[in-house]
Amino acid sequence: MDLPETSCDVLVVGNGAAGCLASTLLAKRGYDVCMVSRGTTSTSLSTSRTSLSGVSRRKEVTQLLRGLGAAYGLFGSHPGKGEGITSLGSVVRQDLSSPHDWLCTGPERTAVLGLKGNADLDPDLLCRMAGRCDSIGECRPYWADLGLPSSIDAGGGPTITRESRVAVEELAEAISEMDEEMVIIPPLFLGPRHDLALSILERSSGRFIREAATPLSNPGRRLQACLERGALDSGCRLLGDRQVIGSLAQGHELREVRIMSGLREGTIRFGALVLATGNIVSGGLQVGCDGPYDPVFGLATDTCSTGSLRSPALTTALSVGIRNREGRAVRKDGSVMQNVWVAGSACPGLSYPLGRGLGHVASSALTIAEMVRGYL
Ligand SMILES: Cc1cc2nc3c(=O)[nH]c(=O)nc-3n(C[C@H](O)[C@H](O)[C@H](O)COP(=O)(O)OP(=O)(O)OC[C@H]3O[C@@H](n4cnc5c(N)ncnc54)[C@H](O)[C@@H]3O)c2cc1C
């Protein structure tokens, strides 16, 4: 059986930060926006710590992310240059912070609490690595075996869920035995009220509670959920588990794509298309014998090196994105697609390991949303 035919003003392919933000901005302007999502986004794997170094339109990016984050306990601290500490004891720059982010400005002595069975935080490793870094004070490792799951939904209502309340009580008891003023815990809580759960823990334990910047875990999931909620609340339709597998061009425009979900296929027609498909990390581009290529739309690629890693091959691979001229996608024959835009890390050079992460991605989404509006 085929998927139902869909049509919209704007189709956004990819539901990471770029896709969600572009969808939110366009849907808020009254356009009928559909966003298709497939699999895991890089956004949900990130630590969510956002640097605005070198980002254009910093003020608008700050407003946009803080505005969306407010309902989700994200980016609530006063914006400004800060240094976050990662779960591996390294330091990352961040300009947007949440109240429970562990930053370099904490007290001299910090406790790091690992929970048996939770792989997100190894206090022995973190304390060893932090000892090598001058800007991090003295850290002491602790372990507790509380049998808590690695993710606990704190809910979205006026107060936290029962499950998270029980976890908070158990954590507070374990923490009350520690001497240090500040305690680092793994990022356990999910949902809009995760921040409230941490605040309650802070009050009941009498300690400052902080989280290290942790990739591949709950901080990225929180950001993903927050941005998706923002897109849905603005009126965007989210078509989950849909992979775009082909497109139909009419001259210099694309008017429809083929999508697949499981064994079912269908068509989506649109006025404008935003490709927020990510780079080789999220599979928006694939790597063949001749290097990275666009597997779906037959578009040209470009490299744009914004930084360099030890491996030149990796630097090149991470610098690749879909070629575009003033945001519009370019085909392999050099022609510019008039109604197709490229946003976020699908653009050449917008790669986190090369110094361009979520801040640049958000800025790109802002710009592309304006260009699409100008076209429609
Ligand atoms: C482990 C890790 C840690 C990171 N940590 C940080 C950090 O701390 N700070 C920071 O600023 N940045 C960080 N980043 C980078 C940051 O996550 C990315 O820059 C950002 O999330 C890219 O957003 P995006 O919307 O461009 O792409 P993505 O979030 O990757 O979204 C693209 C989506 O498009 C989908 N897609 C692709 N092709 C198709 C198709 N044909 N049909 C349907 N869907 C498709 C992909 O499956 C993917 O889900 C990190 C990245 C990783 C992987």
The ligand as an SDF file (V2000), in Angstrom:
LIG
                    3D

 53 58  0  0  0  0  0  0  0  0999 V2000
   28.6760   13.1200   18.8400 C   0  0  0  0  0  0  0  0  0  0  0  0
   28.4540   14.5610   18.4290 C   0  0  0  0  0  0  0  0  0  0  0  0
   28.6500   15.5670   19.3730 C   0  0  0  0  0  0  0  0  0  0  0  0
   28.4510   16.8980   19.0150 C   0  0  0  0  0  0  0  0  0  0  0  0
   28.5870   17.8680   19.9680 N   0  0  0  0  0  0  0  0  0  0  0  0
   28.3550   19.1720   19.6390 C   0  0  0  0  0  0  0  0  0  0  0  0
   28.4570   20.1940   20.6130 C   0  0  0  0  0  0  0  0  0  0  0  0
   28.7370   19.9510   21.7580 O   0  0  0  0  0  0  0  0  0  0  0  0
   28.2310   21.4830   20.2300 N   0  0  0  0  0  0  0  0  0  0  0  0
   27.9350   21.8150   18.9340 C   0  0  0  0  0  0  0  0  0  0  0  0
   27.7510   22.9980   18.6350 O   0  0  0  0  0  0  0  0  0  0  0  0
   27.8170   20.8440   17.9910 N   0  0  0  0  0  0  0  0  0  0  0  0
   28.0080   19.5390   18.3130 C   0  0  0  0  0  0  0  0  0  0  0  0
   27.8870   18.5740   17.3710 N   0  0  0  0  0  0  0  0  0  0  0  0
   27.5500   18.9660   16.0080 C   0  0  0  0  0  0  0  0  0  0  0  0
   26.0500   19.2750   15.8930 C   0  0  0  0  0  0  0  0  0  0  0  0
   25.3470   18.1930   16.4330 O   0  0  0  0  0  0  0  0  0  0  0  0
   25.7040   19.4990   14.4190 C   0  0  0  0  0  0  0  0  0  0  0  0
   26.4330   20.5950   13.9300 O   0  0  0  0  0  0  0  0  0  0  0  0
   24.2280   19.7970   14.2330 C   0  0  0  0  0  0  0  0  0  0  0  0
   23.4500   18.9500   15.0240 O   0  0  0  0  0  0  0  0  0  0  0  0
   23.8710   19.6020   12.7730 C   0  0  0  0  0  0  0  0  0  0  0  0
   22.4950   19.8410   12.6440 O   0  0  0  0  0  0  0  0  0  0  0  0
   21.7910   19.6080   11.2380 P   0  0  0  0  0  0  0  0  0  0  0  0
   20.3500   19.9200   11.4080 O   0  0  0  0  0  0  0  0  0  0  0  0
   22.5360   20.3030   10.1730 O   0  0  0  0  0  0  0  0  0  0  0  0
   21.9710   18.0390   10.9380 O   0  0  0  0  0  0  0  0  0  0  0  0
   21.4280   16.7380   11.7350 P   0  0  0  0  0  0  0  0  0  0  0  0
   21.1450   17.0650   13.1540 O   0  0  0  0  0  0  0  0  0  0  0  0
   22.4070   15.6500   11.4760 O   0  0  0  0  0  0  0  0  0  0  0  0
   20.0670   16.4040   11.0010 O   0  0  0  0  0  0  0  0  0  0  0  0
   20.0170   15.9070    9.6790 C   0  0  0  0  0  0  0  0  0  0  0  0
   18.9480   14.8650    9.5860 C   0  0  0  0  0  0  0  0  0  0  0  0
   18.5790   14.6960    8.2110 O   0  0  0  0  0  0  0  0  0  0  0  0
   18.2940   13.3320    8.0030 C   0  0  0  0  0  0  0  0  0  0  0  0
   18.3650   12.9760    6.5820 N   0  0  0  0  0  0  0  0  0  0  0  0
   19.4730   12.9350    5.7870 C   0  0  0  0  0  0  0  0  0  0  0  0
   19.1200   12.5080    4.5510 N   0  0  0  0  0  0  0  0  0  0  0  0
   17.7760   12.2790    4.5820 C   0  0  0  0  0  0  0  0  0  0  0  0
   16.8450   11.8010    3.6220 C   0  0  0  0  0  0  0  0  0  0  0  0
   17.2010   11.4590    2.3850 N   0  0  0  0  0  0  0  0  0  0  0  0
   15.5340   11.6790    3.9940 N   0  0  0  0  0  0  0  0  0  0  0  0
   15.1350   12.0080    5.2680 C   0  0  0  0  0  0  0  0  0  0  0  0
   15.9960   12.4710    6.2160 N   0  0  0  0  0  0  0  0  0  0  0  0
   17.2940   12.5760    5.8810 C   0  0  0  0  0  0  0  0  0  0  0  0
   19.4100   12.6340    8.7990 C   0  0  0  0  0  0  0  0  0  0  0  0
   19.0740   11.2750    9.0500 O   0  0  0  0  0  0  0  0  0  0  0  0
   19.4190   13.4820   10.0700 C   0  0  0  0  0  0  0  0  0  0  0  0
   18.5050   12.9450   10.9960 O   0  0  0  0  0  0  0  0  0  0  0  0
   28.0740   17.2350   17.6810 C   0  0  0  0  0  0  0  0  0  0  0  0
   27.8660   16.2040   16.7430 C   0  0  0  0  0  0  0  0  0  0  0  0
   28.0400   14.8860   17.1150 C   0  0  0  0  0  0  0  0  0  0  0  0
   27.7910   13.7920   16.1020 C   0  0  0  0  0  0  0  0  0  0  0  0
  1  2  1  0
  2  3  1  0
  2 52  2  0
  3  4  2  0
  4  5  1  0
  4 50  1  0
  5  6  2  0
  6  7  1  0
  6 13  1  0
  7  8  2  0
  7  9  1  0
  9 10  1  0
 10 11  2  0
 10 12  1  0
 12 13  2  0
 13 14  1  0
 14 15  1  0
 14 50  1  0
 15 16  1  0
 16 17  1  0
 16 18  1  0
 18 19  1  0
 18 20  1  0
 20 21  1  0
 20 22  1  0
 22 23  1  0
 23 24  1  0
 24 25  2  0
 24 26  1  0
 24 27  1  0
 27 28  1  0
 28 29  2  0
 28 30  1  0
 28 31  1  0
 31 32  1  0
 32 33  1  0
 33 34  1  0
 33 48  1  0
 34 35  1  0
 35 36  1  0
 35 46  1  0
 36 37  1  0
 36 45  1  0
 37 38  2  0
 38 39  1  0
 39 40  1  0
 39 45  2  0
 40 41  1  0
 40 42  2  0
 42 43  1  0
 43 44  2  0
 44 45  1  0
 46 47  1  0
 46 48  1  0
 48 49  1  0
 50 51  2  0
 51 52  1  0
 52 53  1  0
M  END
$$$$
